Every structure is written in C-alpha cells, then in structure tokens.
Amino acid sequence: MAKEPGDSPFFERLAQWECAPRALRAFDQVINKPIATPATRLSTRLYELLVDHLLRWLELPRSDGAMDWEWEPLYRFGSQIDPYYFVEASIHRLLERWPVIGGERRQVMVSVLSGYFHLRREGFPGHYPRPLVPNQECDRWIRIFPPQWAWQALEVLHGLGLDPMGAARAYRAYARFSEGVFEPELSPDTLRRWQAECWRASGYFSAGGDAGRDDGVAPYRANFLAGAFAGGFEAMGLDAVCADVPDCGRCPLREECRWHNASPAERPGASEILALASRGAMEHLRVDQLLQGLFSMDESEGTVLRKKLASASLRRLATQSFRELKHLFGFHRLLPERLRLTFELCKRFNEERMNVGSTFRTPRDVWRHFQMRLRDLKQEQLIVVLLDSKKRYLHDVVLTQGTLDSSPVHPREVFNAAIRESAASVMIVHNHPSGDPNPSKEDIQVTRQLLKAGELVGIPVLDHIIIADDQYTSMLERGMLSF
C-alpha cells in the first residue's frame, strides 16, 4: 500500500509539469522490457562495470579502451574466481602487479571487491522480472562502498540496465525546491531519505490514480520523472530544467522553489554563483563572489580571496602592477594574469574605440576612444593620433610617459611618427593624473610649438585633448589653437 505524499509539494507540482506524461510513458516503455541477460552473464558484466568505475573513481591511469591490456588481469579476475571459494588474500596478490595501487587506494579496492564477492555468494544480483532494483537490494549494494560513494555506486547498476530508486540529479532538484540547498550532501542517509520521499509520492504516479494497481512501481516513476526534470534523460528528448545550471526562466516550479526565491547565500560556491548568473540574480553578490564564480575557485580559495579584497576596490587593483597583483593573489594559479585580462575586458566594455578608417567627428569622440585607457594611469602619457587626408583614424602612438606631473615631448618625435605612417594630420592626446582637465602653462607652450612645427612640415595639428578621469578639455573647443 502506497503511503500518503509528504509535506513538500515537489512531486505534486512535478506531476503537473507539461512534459510529465511523455516522461512517464518513456519510463513505462523501459520497465516493461524484461531482463533477458542470463544470470551468469549479468554477474560478469556487473564486475566489469564495477572495475571500470573503481579505476575512474580512484583516478588510476588508463589507456584508451574500457578493458585495456594493462588492467586486463583485474577485469578477468571476476570470471576466474568462484565466489564460494573467494579469499581476500587473492585480491592482495593480484593488486601487487600495479605499484600505483597502494595505500588508501589499495584498501578501497580490496574492500569493495571483497564486498562484491560476498554479495555474489548471497545471490546478488537477483532475478528481476523488470529492471527495478528493490530498495533493500540497493542498500546491500551501496554498503560495500565508502560512504561518500553511495550515490555513485548506483551508476554501476544503471550501466547494467537496472533501475535503482536513486538518481542524484533528481534528489538535487528536490533539495533545491524543498530546502533551498543548491548542492545537497550525497550520503547513504540522504539516499534513504530520497527513497522514502519517492514512496510517499506514490499516489501521484500510480496507474490511473490507483496505487494498489502499481505493484510498487509508482516510486520508481517518481524518481524517473524527477531525474528527467533535472536533465538525466535528454537523449530521450526530455529537456533539462533543473540541471547543473538550472533554467529558472522556464521552470514551472519556480514560484514555490525555496532556492529560486531565497536571497543569495552568504557564501555560495562557484557552481551556485554560475546558477545565480543564469537567472540574473547577481546584484547581491560581492566582488569576491563574482570572481570566484568567474574563475571556478573552490571554497577555500574563495575565503582567501574575500580577505584579500576586504579593503581593495577593483578600480584600485586595476592600476596595480603585475608584481603587486602576484603578491596579493599568488595563492591561486594564474589569478593575477586572469585579473589583468578581466580589467582590460572591463575597460573595453566601457570605452568606444574607433576602428581604423573611422572618423573622429568631435573632440568627444576622441575622449570616448581614450578615456578608459588613460583615466587611471599614475603618470602622464602623451599620444599622437595619426589621421589620413580625410581625417580618418589611422593609428595612435605613445610618445612619452613622464613623471607624475609632466610628460615632456619634442616636436621631432611627434612628426617623425606622422611622416613614418604617411599621416596627413595629427591630434595630440594626453592625461592629467591629478584629475584636473585644465591645460597647464606647459601644455599650452608645447601645443604652440607643435602648431608651428606642423605648419612647417605640412602636417597640421587639429586638436590637443587633455583627459582627466571622466572629464576632458579640447583646446580646439576653447579656441586655444593659435601661436
């Protein structure tokens, strides 16, 4: 007899999902196909899949191919040993072939494979008229694995064509909706809890609404539908909604989803920050959280980053040298380099650079082109902008970078660059780190010298523009281009 649905409306809302009928029909097609594999072959295949997963989970080196030659004796071992005569010492002797399997890896491998042969001796896997694995069989299976692998252990059974009631994706969607937890803990306890939730939801997924007609299949339907909703069966044409990065915009459950409606957590992880970005909920995130998500930093690195940025603004960091950034953020590989790339990208987002061949129509166009490039420099920098005969932008050349207060320039340097690039006219641009855009006496004097030199060589100076923070001064607009 199916139990009444639990307190969470997750399954009730999920049953109303527009794709639910199609997903449940797909499930019924799968479970109505009986397991035709002989029991002996099923056991052999289960062992091979188990070895595949162990090699991957223990991060052991693999060559191309599932049963590559270097691990072939380990794969053959399962078919060579009669489970009734199995002794643990035989695994120890086998594993001595591979020095890479040592220490904790050796302990895990011996423990899991020993557990497998003990289960075989007890008749696991049993005969299932349908590919549905009872919860008690799931529990027997996961007990041979380390606790942190409880949910992953079910992947082995899935690979065999069996359907245990436990999809990690499905439980994650449930935890987001019911508890507001973005990435729930995957442990044996949460697996048993999820199985109990699926049983409580049986009333929503029994055939024709009659739980008694389902013979225990309804909980598996609940698990399958939640897994499809979470992106586990896209190959069947069932679109993911609450996947790794949830698509909250088209989620029919979002109005009641605790994660969707909660304000961002104080310390979300990198994956959750990406999900917040996907639904446009970034206004409450701190700068360190934005960087943590952008660079996929783990929680410990995020903690260090938060402390480093406690008294620093991004704008101030953008003016620091690479050596200074390395001193601050050397704890994370490539973070200083990535920050410099980020700062440059931010500059280019705010500026409106002219392309080669474009025309500077007003001094404000020049300011927009150079503002982000010059406004935060600690030293004065003088740039000559080269134009063709139709006053179209050709190129710009940094001529000098002076002290904090001045950037001396000689007319020869300006017009050498212009002649070399075959420019027909030039404009002069430089910055004032002080923030005052008004020209100094030296600026006016240099401009007059350049005007005279330009007249002599036949390359006129069209303007001299001074950029200071978010302001600028055009000597042309002020009527100062005379000598």
C-alpha positions in Angstrom: 0.0 0.0 0.0 1.5 3.3 -1.0 1.9 5.9 1.7 0.4 9.4 1.5 2.5 12.1 -0.2 4.8 14.0 2.1 4.7 17.7 3.2 6.7 19.0 0.3 4.5 19.8 -2.8 7.5 19.0 -5.1 6.0 15.8 -6.5 2.5 17.2 -6.8 3.9 20.2 -8.8 6.2 17.8 -10.8 3.2 15.7 -11.8 1.7 18.8 -13.4 4.8 19.5 -15.5 3.9 19.7 -19.2 6.5 17.0 -20.1 5.4 14.7 -17.3 3.1 12.4 -19.4 5.8 12.0 -22.1 8.4 11.2 -19.4 6.2 8.6 -17.7 5.4 6.9 -21.0 9.1 6.7 -21.7 9.6 5.1 -18.2 6.9 2.6 -18.7 8.4 1.5 -22.0 11.8 0.9 -20.3 10.5 -1.1 -17.3 8.2 -3.3 -19.5 11.3 -4.7 -21.2 12.3 -7.8 -19.2 15.9 -8.5 -18.3 16.9 -11.2 -20.9 20.6 -11.5 -19.9 21.4 -14.9 -18.2 22.3 -14.6 -14.5 25.9 -15.7 -15.0 26.5 -13.1 -17.8 24.8 -10.4 -15.7 27.2 -11.1 -12.8 30.2 -10.9 -15.2 29.1 -7.7 -16.7 28.4 -6.2 -13.2 32.0 -7.0 -12.2 33.4 -5.4 -15.4 31.4 -2.2 -14.8 32.5 -2.2 -11.2 36.2 -2.3 -12.2 35.5 0.5 -14.7 34.1 2.8 -12.1 36.7 1.9 -9.5 39.5 2.8 -11.8 37.8 6.1 -12.6 36.9 7.0 -9.0 40.4 6.2 -7.7 41.9 8.3 -10.6 44.1 5.4 -11.7 45.9 5.8 -15.1 44.0 4.4 -18.1 44.9 3.8 -21.7 42.3 4.0 -24.4 39.7 1.3 -24.3 37.5 0.1 -21.4 39.4 -3.1 -20.8 42.9 -2.0 -21.9 45.7 -4.6 -21.7 47.4 -3.1 -18.6 44.3 -3.8 -16.4 43.2 -7.0 -18.2 44.1 -9.3 -15.3 41.9 -7.3 -13.0 39.0 -7.5 -15.4 39.5 -11.3 -15.9 39.6 -11.9 -12.1 35.9 -11.7 -11.7 35.1 -14.5 -14.1 38.0 -16.7 -12.8 37.1 -16.7 -9.2 34.2 -18.8 -7.8 32.5 -16.5 -5.2 32.1 -19.6 -2.8 35.9 -20.1 -2.7 36.9 -16.5 -2.7 39.5 -15.3 -0.2 40.6 -11.7 0.3 44.3 -12.7 0.1 43.8 -13.4 -3.6 42.9 -9.8 -4.3 46.0 -8.6 -2.4 48.2 -10.9 -4.6 46.5 -9.6 -7.7 46.9 -5.9 -6.9 50.7 -6.4 -6.3 51.0 -6.2 -10.1 50.3 -2.5 -10.1 52.5 -0.4 -7.8 50.2 2.6 -8.5 47.5 0.9 -6.3 48.9 1.5 -2.9 47.9 2.9 0.5 44.3 4.1 0.7 43.6 3.1 -2.9 44.6 -0.5 -2.1 42.4 -0.5 0.9 39.4 0.8 -1.0 39.9 -1.6 -3.9 40.2 -4.7 -1.6 37.2 -3.7 0.5 34.9 -3.0 -2.5 35.9 -6.2 -4.5 35.7 -8.3 -1.4 32.2 -6.9 -0.7 31.2 -7.7 -4.3 32.2 -11.4 -4.0 30.4 -11.7 -0.7 27.2 -10.3 -2.3 27.7 -12.8 -5.2 27.8 -15.6 -2.6 24.5 -14.3 -1.2 22.9 -14.3 -4.7 23.3 -10.7 -5.8 22.2 -9.6 -8.4 19.0 -11.5 -8.1 16.4 -12.3 -10.8 14.2 -9.2 -11.5 11.2 -9.7 -13.8 11.6 -6.0 -14.5 14.8 -3.9 -14.2 13.6 -2.3 -10.9 16.0 -2.9 -8.1 14.3 -3.1 -4.6 15.5 -0.6 -2.0 16.8 -3.3 0.2 19.0 -4.6 -2.7 20.2 -1.1 -3.3 21.1 -0.8 0.4 23.1 -4.1 0.3 24.9 -2.9 -2.8 26.0 0.6 -1.5 27.2 -0.8 1.8 30.3 -2.3 0.1 31.4 1.2 -1.0 32.9 4.0 1.0 30.0 6.2 2.3 30.9 9.1 0.0 30.3 6.9 -3.0 26.8 5.9 -2.0 25.0 7.6 -4.9 27.8 7.0 -7.4 27.6 3.2 -6.6 24.1 3.2 -8.2 25.7 4.3 -11.5 27.2 0.8 -11.8 23.7 -0.7 -11.6 22.4 1.8 -14.1 25.1 0.7 -16.5 23.8 -2.8 -16.2 20.3 -1.8 -17.4 18.9 -1.9 -13.9 16.9 0.9 -12.3 17.6 1.5 -8.6 15.5 4.2 -7.0 18.1 6.8 -6.5 19.1 9.5 -9.1 21.4 12.1 -7.7 20.2 14.7 -10.2 16.6 14.0 -9.1 17.4 14.4 -5.4 19.3 17.7 -6.1 16.2 19.2 -7.8 14.1 18.1 -4.9 16.5 19.7 -2.4 16.6 23.0 -4.3 12.8 23.1 -4.3 12.1 21.9 -0.8 15.1 23.1 1.2 16.8 25.8 -0.8 20.0 23.8 -0.9 21.8 24.2 -4.3 24.1 21.1 -3.9 22.8 18.8 -1.2 25.0 16.2 0.6 25.1 12.9 -1.2 25.4 10.3 1.6 23.8 7.0 2.4 21.4 8.8 4.7 20.2 11.2 2.0 19.8 8.3 -0.4 17.5 6.5 2.0 15.6 9.8 2.7 15.1 10.3 -1.1 13.8 6.7 -1.5 11.3 7.4 1.3 10.2 10.6 -0.4 9.6 8.7 -3.6 7.5 6.2 -1.8 5.5 8.9 -0.2 4.8 10.4 -3.6 3.4 7.1 -5.0 -0.2 8.5 -5.0 0.8 10.9 -7.7 2.3 8.3 -10.1 0.2 5.2 -9.7 -1.5 3.8 -12.7 -4.9 5.5 -13.2 -4.5 7.1 -9.8 -4.9 3.7 -8.1 -1.7 3.0 -6.0 -2.8 -0.6 -5.4 -2.6 -1.4 -9.2 1.0 -0.4 -9.4 2.7 -3.2 -7.5 5.4 -0.9 -6.2 6.3 0.8 -9.5 5.0 4.3 -8.6 8.0 5.3 -6.5 10.3 4.5 -9.4 8.1 6.6 -11.7 8.6 9.5 -9.2 12.4 9.0 -9.2 12.5 8.8 -13.0 10.3 11.9 -13.6 12.4 14.0 -11.1 15.6 12.8 -12.9 14.2 13.7 -16.3 13.2 17.2 -14.9 16.8 17.5 -13.7 18.4 16.7 -17.1 19.1 13.0 -16.7 17.3 11.8 -19.9 18.0 14.4 -22.6 18.8 11.6 -25.1 15.1 10.7 -24.9 14.1 14.2 -25.9 13.2 15.3 -22.3 14.7 18.8 -21.9 16.6 19.6 -18.7 15.0 22.2 -16.4 16.8 22.0 -13.1 20.2 20.7 -14.3 23.7 21.7 -13.1 22.8 25.3 -14.0 19.0 25.5 -13.6 16.9 27.1 -16.2 14.6 29.0 -13.8 13.1 31.1 -16.5 11.1 28.2 -17.8 10.7 26.2 -14.6 7.1 25.6 -13.7 8.1 25.1 -10.1 9.9 28.3 -9.6 7.1 30.2 -7.7 7.4 27.7 -4.8 11.1 26.9 -5.1 12.9 27.8 -2.0 16.3 28.2 -3.7 14.9 30.3 -6.5 13.1 32.7 -4.1 15.7 32.9 -1.5 18.2 35.8 -1.4 21.7 34.6 -2.4 23.5 32.7 0.3 26.3 34.5 2.2 29.0 32.2 0.8 27.7 30.4 -2.3 30.1 28.1 -4.1 31.3 28.7 -7.7 28.7 26.5 -9.2 25.9 28.3 -7.4 27.3 31.7 -8.4 27.0 30.5 -12.1 23.4 29.5 -11.5 22.7 32.9 -9.9 24.2 34.5 -13.0 21.9 32.3 -15.2 18.8 33.8 -13.6 20.1 37.3 -13.3 20.3 37.4 -9.5 23.8 38.9 -9.1 23.0 42.2 -7.5 23.7 40.9 -4.0 26.9 39.1 -4.8 30.2 40.7 -3.6 33.1 41.3 -5.9 35.0 38.3 -4.5 32.0 36.0 -5.2 31.8 37.3 -8.8 35.5 36.5 -9.3 35.1 33.1 -7.5 32.3 32.1 -10.0 34.2 33.6 -13.0 37.4 31.6 -12.3 35.7 28.5 -10.7 37.5 28.8 -7.4 36.8 26.4 -4.6 35.5 27.4 -1.2 39.0 27.7 0.5 40.3 29.9 -2.4 37.2 32.0 -2.2 37.8 32.6 1.5 41.3 33.8 0.9 40.1 36.0 -2.0 37.5 37.6 0.2 40.0 38.6 2.8 42.4 40.0 0.2 39.6 42.1 -1.3 38.2 43.3 2.0 39.9 46.7 1.7 40.5 46.9 -2.0 38.4 48.1 -4.9 38.6 46.6 -8.4 39.4 50.0 -9.8 42.4 50.4 -7.5 43.5 46.9 -8.3 43.4 47.7 -12.0 46.1 50.3 -11.5 48.5 47.9 -9.8 51.5 46.3 -11.5 51.6 42.6 -12.2 54.2 42.2 -9.4 51.7 43.7 -6.9 48.9 41.5 -8.1 51.2 38.5 -7.9 52.0 39.4 -4.3 48.3 39.7 -3.4 46.8 36.8 -5.4 49.7 34.3 -5.9 47.8 31.8 -3.8 45.8 30.9 -6.9 47.5 29.7 -10.1 47.0 32.3 -13.0 44.7 34.5 -10.9 47.0 37.6 -11.3 47.1 37.1 -15.1 43.3 36.4 -15.3 42.7 39.6 -13.3 44.7 41.7 -15.7 42.7 40.2 -18.6 39.5 40.9 -16.7 40.5 44.5 -16.1 41.3 45.0 -19.8 38.0 43.5 -20.8 36.1 45.8 -18.4 38.0 48.8 -19.9 37.0 47.9 -23.4 33.4 47.4 -22.4 33.1 51.0 -21.2 35.2 52.6 -23.9 34.1 53.3 -27.5 37.2 52.7 -29.5 37.3 53.9 -33.1 38.3 51.4 -35.8 40.9 52.1 -38.4 39.2 54.2 -41.1 36.6 55.7 -38.8 36.3 59.5 -38.5 36.7 61.4 -35.2 33.9 63.9 -35.8 34.1 65.8 -32.4 36.6 66.0 -29.5 34.2 63.9 -27.5 34.8 61.0 -29.9 38.5 61.2 -29.1 37.7 61.3 -25.4 35.5 58.2 -25.7 38.2 56.4 -27.5 41.0 57.1 -25.0 39.1 57.6 -21.7 39.3 54.1 -20.2 42.8 53.7 -21.4 44.2 56.9 -19.8 42.0 57.9 -16.8 43.6 55.7 -14.1 47.2 56.0 -15.1 49.5 57.3 -12.4 51.8 59.0 -14.9 51.2 61.4 -17.7 51.2 59.7 -21.1 51.3 61.6 -24.4 49.8 60.1 -27.5 49.9 61.3 -31.1 46.8 60.3 -33.1 47.5 59.9 -36.8 44.9 60.8 -39.5 44.7 60.5 -43.2 43.8 63.2 -45.7 40.0 62.7 -45.0 40.7 63.0 -41.2 40.1 59.2 -40.8 41.8 57.3 -37.9 45.0 55.5 -39.0 46.9 54.7 -35.8 48.0 56.1 -32.5 51.5 56.1 -31.0 52.5 56.6 -27.4 55.4 59.0 -27.5 56.3 59.6 -23.9 55.4 58.5 -20.4 56.7 61.1 -17.9 56.7 61.7 -14.2 53.7 62.1 -12.1 53.4 65.8 -13.1 54.7 66.1 -16.7 55.2 64.2 -19.9 57.9 66.2 -21.9 57.7 65.9 -25.7 59.7 67.2 -28.6 58.1 68.2 -31.9 60.6 66.0 -33.7 59.1 62.8 -32.1 55.6 63.8 -33.0 56.2 64.5 -36.6 58.7 61.6 -37.1 55.8 59.2 -36.2 53.4 61.1 -38.6 55.9 61.1 -41.5 56.7 57.4 -41.0 52.9 56.5 -41.1 52.2 58.9 -44.0 49.7 60.8 -41.9 48.1 64.0 -43.3 47.3 65.5 -39.9 47.6 64.7 -36.2 45.9 65.2 -32.9 47.6 65.2 -29.5 46.1 63.5 -26.5 47.5 63.3 -23.0 46.2 62.6 -19.5 46.3 64.5 -16.2 46.6 62.0 -13.3 45.6 64.9 -10.9 42.0 64.8 -12.2 42.1 68.4 -13.4 41.4 68.6 -17.1 42.5 72.3 -17.4 45.7 72.8 -19.5 48.8 73.9 -17.7 51.2 76.6 -18.9 53.5 73.9 -20.1 50.6 72.2 -22.0 49.9 75.5 -23.8 53.5 76.1 -24.6 54.0 72.6 -26.0 50.9 72.9 -28.1 52.1 76.2 -29.6 55.5 74.6 -30.5 53.7 71.7 -32.2 51.4 74.0 -34.1 54.4 75.9 -35.5 56.3 72.7 -36.4 53.2 71.2 -38.1 52.8 74.3 -40.3 56.5 74.0 -41.3 56.3 70.3 -42.3 52.8 70.5 -43.7 51.1 68.2 -41.2 48.7 70.3 -39.2 47.8 69.7 -35.5 44.0 69.6 -35.4 43.5 69.5 -31.6 45.1 68.8 -28.3 42.8 67.0 -25.9 43.5 66.5 -22.1 41.8 63.6 -20.4 41.3 63.7 -16.6 39.2 60.9 -15.0 35.7 61.4 -16.5 36.4 64.9 -17.9 38.3 66.3 -20.8 39.4 69.6 -22.3 39.7 70.3 -26.0 42.0 73.2 -26.9 40.1 73.5 -30.2 36.8 74.0 -28.4 38.4 76.6 -26.2 39.9 78.5 -29.1 43.5 78.0 -27.9 44.9 76.6 -31.2 46.9 79.7 -32.1 50.5 80.8 -31.9 
